[in-house]
Amino acid sequence: MDIRPEQSDLDVQARDEGWARSDAYRGFRLEYWEYDGEHIEGFDYDIGAALIRSADALDESDLTTVLNAWGVRPGLFVYPLDSDDPR
């Protein structure tokens, strides 16, 4: 499961200046991928990967709604380095 915040020109400017801009009304892109276990290690992890579902959430409240609809509890998420997600 990937959840990425929407980025705007203001976010790019903030990043270039060395800081992160907060936005309580920021939207999110959700993608649920399944990977082929034979390719999960290394650089070719995306061979055989399948996008199972995707959605856009308008804000954090909508993000919770989408996760609940998919049967995913927010408490299950860990930091990327602590997961098996190859990206």
C-alpha positions as CSV (number, residue, x, y, z in Angstrom):
1,M,0.0,0.0,0.0
2,D,1.4,3.4,-1.0
3,I,-0.1,6.6,0.3
4,R,1.4,9.7,-1.2
5,P,0.4,13.3,-0.5
6,E,-0.5,15.5,-3.4
7,Q,2.2,18.0,-4.3
8,S,1.8,21.6,-5.4
9,D,4.1,24.3,-6.6
10,L,4.2,25.6,-3.0
11,D,5.5,22.2,-1.9
12,V,8.2,22.3,-4.5
13,Q,9.2,25.8,-3.5
14,A,9.3,24.7,0.2
15,R,11.4,21.6,-0.6
16,D,13.9,23.8,-2.6
17,E,14.2,26.1,0.4
18,G,14.9,23.1,2.7
19,W,11.6,22.8,4.6
20,A,8.3,20.9,4.4
21,R,5.0,22.8,4.0
22,S,2.1,21.6,6.1
23,D,-1.4,21.6,4.7
24,A,-4.4,20.4,6.6
25,Y,-6.4,20.1,3.4
26,R,-3.9,18.2,1.4
27,G,-5.2,15.3,-0.7
28,F,-3.7,11.9,-1.1
29,R,-3.2,9.2,-3.7
30,L,-3.6,5.6,-2.6
31,E,-2.3,2.6,-4.5
32,Y,-2.4,-1.1,-3.5
33,W,0.1,-3.2,-5.3
34,E,0.9,-6.9,-5.2
35,Y,4.4,-8.0,-6.2
36,D,5.8,-11.3,-7.6
37,G,7.8,-12.8,-4.8
38,E,10.5,-14.0,-7.2
39,H,11.3,-10.4,-8.2
40,I,10.9,-8.7,-4.8
41,E,14.6,-8.5,-4.1
42,G,16.8,-6.2,-6.2
43,F,16.1,-3.6,-8.8
44,D,13.5,-5.5,-10.9
45,Y,10.9,-5.6,-8.1
46,D,8.2,-4.3,-10.4
47,I,8.3,-7.2,-12.9
48,G,5.0,-9.0,-12.5
49,A,3.7,-6.3,-10.1
50,A,-0.1,-5.7,-10.3
51,L,-2.0,-2.7,-9.3
52,I,-4.9,-4.1,-7.3
53,R,-6.8,-0.8,-6.7
54,S,-6.2,2.9,-6.4
55,A,-8.1,5.9,-5.1
56,D,-7.8,9.6,-4.4
57,A,-8.7,11.0,-1.0
58,L,-9.5,14.7,-0.7
59,D,-8.1,15.2,2.8
60,E,-7.2,13.2,5.9
61,S,-10.8,12.5,6.8
62,D,-11.4,11.1,3.3
63,L,-8.2,9.1,3.6
64,T,-9.5,7.3,6.7
65,T,-12.8,6.7,4.9
66,V,-11.0,5.0,1.9
67,L,-8.8,2.9,4.2
68,N,-11.9,1.7,6.1
69,A,-13.7,0.9,2.9
70,W,-10.7,-1.2,1.8
71,G,-10.6,-2.9,5.2
72,V,-7.2,-1.5,6.1
73,R,-6.7,-0.2,9.7
74,P,-4.4,2.9,9.8
75,G,-2.7,1.3,12.9
76,L,-1.2,-1.4,10.6
77,F,1.1,1.0,8.8
78,V,4.8,1.1,9.6
79,Y,7.7,3.2,8.3
80,P,8.7,2.1,4.8
81,L,12.1,0.8,6.1
82,D,10.2,-1.5,8.4
83,S,8.0,-3.0,5.6
84,D,8.5,-5.4,2.7
85,D,7.5,-2.7,0.2
86,P,10.5,-2.7,-2.3
87,R,10.0,1.0,-3.2
